Amino acid sequence: MAAPPCPQPQDFSVLAGFITPANDTSAPEAFAGSITASVIDTDENELVRILEPTDPFTVRVEWCICGRLIQPVAGCFEVKLFINPIDGEPGRTHGQLGPVERRDVDSVPLQTLPKEGFQRCYSVPFQFRGNTVAEGIYSLIAIVTLRTGTCAHPGPQVGDLLGYAEIPVLVFLAS
């Protein structure tokens, strides 16, 4: 087994998936989705996986829906963040992090793509002040769901549309 390269490049990969109504059909590309999340050190304006608890930071969640069947999709996307301690220490920050953010589906123009049909892409920044998260090691998960209605008057959740992005390790380390 070879030793890792030194210096080792930063790895900002995210575990992600997107389930749509077309996943159960023979043509899942007719309605597909993608999602990612990133943590940005607000002071340095750079991607990070290690912060000091006193640092302000932004979590940016970005997602797209694409395919031939997305034109009639309507409603309100809801985006939630969850943080879970993975270091086993009691008293750590946990549960929902920040407020629920919403975006009306039609708040982004429909783009025509040559092969895929259509696409809409969204971005939501969650901004946090310093001392929001206690020192520790965490997993951070973003969840995107769709509700019927509008964001001003959301209806029931559409059960077969969900995107998730997990940042497996996020460290808040006091200096």
Protein Blocks (a to p, Z undefined) as FASTA:
>chain_A
ZZddddddddfbdcdddddfklmmmblmlpccddddddddfklopacfbdcfklccdddd
ddddedjklmmpgcjdddddddddfklpghiaedjedjdddddfklpccdddfklopacd
ddddddddehkbccddddddddddddehjfklccdddfkbccddddfbacdddZZ
